[in-house]
């Protein structure tokens, strides 16, 4: 069965992704970066197949939280046939900033 969901990255999530890429390029090897992005792609493919597989957050019931690694959490919500990537949060950061 083919999924009809489309992934849409918010500007905020894209800005966070850019920050993460900049950090990784200066601190990680290309092999480690490639492994991380494969994990992100795999998680997104799982979300497209089953958007409700990850738990809802405590603060907003419409937002779901996918822990990708110890350091990285993806926040998303679904609306009709779209999956909106809201944040790609670095867990080492202060959540209040």
C-alpha positions in Angstrom: 0.0 0.0 0.0 1.5 3.3 -1.0 1.4 6.2 1.4 -0.3 9.5 0.4 1.6 11.6 3.0 4.0 14.3 1.9 6.7 15.6 4.1 7.0 19.4 4.5 9.9 21.0 6.4 9.1 24.2 8.3 11.6 27.1 8.0 12.4 26.6 11.7 13.3 22.9 11.2 15.4 23.7 8.1 17.3 26.3 10.0 18.0 23.8 12.8 19.1 21.2 10.2 21.5 23.7 8.7 23.0 24.4 12.2 23.4 20.7 12.8 25.1 20.2 9.4 27.5 23.1 10.1 28.4 21.6 13.5 28.8 18.1 12.1 31.0 19.1 9.2 33.5 20.6 11.7 33.4 17.9 14.3 32.5 14.6 12.7 33.8 12.5 9.9 31.9 12.2 6.6 31.2 8.5 7.4 29.5 9.5 10.7 27.5 12.2 9.0 26.4 9.8 6.3 25.3 7.3 8.9 23.2 10.0 10.8 21.5 11.1 7.6 20.6 7.6 6.7 19.0 7.2 10.1 17.0 10.4 9.6 15.9 9.2 6.2 14.9 5.8 7.6 12.9 7.5 10.4 11.1 9.8 7.9 10.2 6.8 5.8 8.7 5.1 8.8 6.8 8.2 9.7 5.3 8.4 6.2 4.2 4.8 6.4 2.8 5.2 9.9 2.5 8.8 11.2 1.1 7.8 14.5 3.9 5.4 15.4 5.7 7.9 17.7 4.2 9.2 20.9 2.4 12.6 21.3 4.2 15.2 23.3 2.9 16.3 26.7 2.7 19.9 25.8 0.8 19.7 22.5 -1.3 16.7 21.7 -1.1 17.3 17.9 2.7 17.1 17.9 4.6 13.9 18.0 8.2 13.2 19.1 10.6 10.8 17.5 13.9 10.3 19.3 16.4 9.6 16.5 19.5 9.4 18.6 20.5 10.4 22.1 21.4 13.8 20.7 18.6 14.4 18.2 14.8 14.5 18.4 12.4 15.1 15.6 9.1 16.9 16.3 6.3 16.7 13.7 2.6 16.9 13.2 0.2 15.6 10.6 -2.5 17.5 8.9 -4.6 15.9 6.1 -2.0 14.3 3.8 1.0 16.3 5.1 3.6 15.6 7.7 5.1 18.8 8.9 8.6 18.6 10.4 8.5 21.2 13.1 11.9 20.8 14.7 15.0 18.8 14.5 16.1 19.4 18.1 19.6 18.9 19.4 19.0 17.4 22.8 22.2 19.0 24.2 20.7 22.5 23.8 18.8 24.3 26.4 15.1 23.8 25.5 14.2 27.3 26.6 16.5 28.9 23.9 
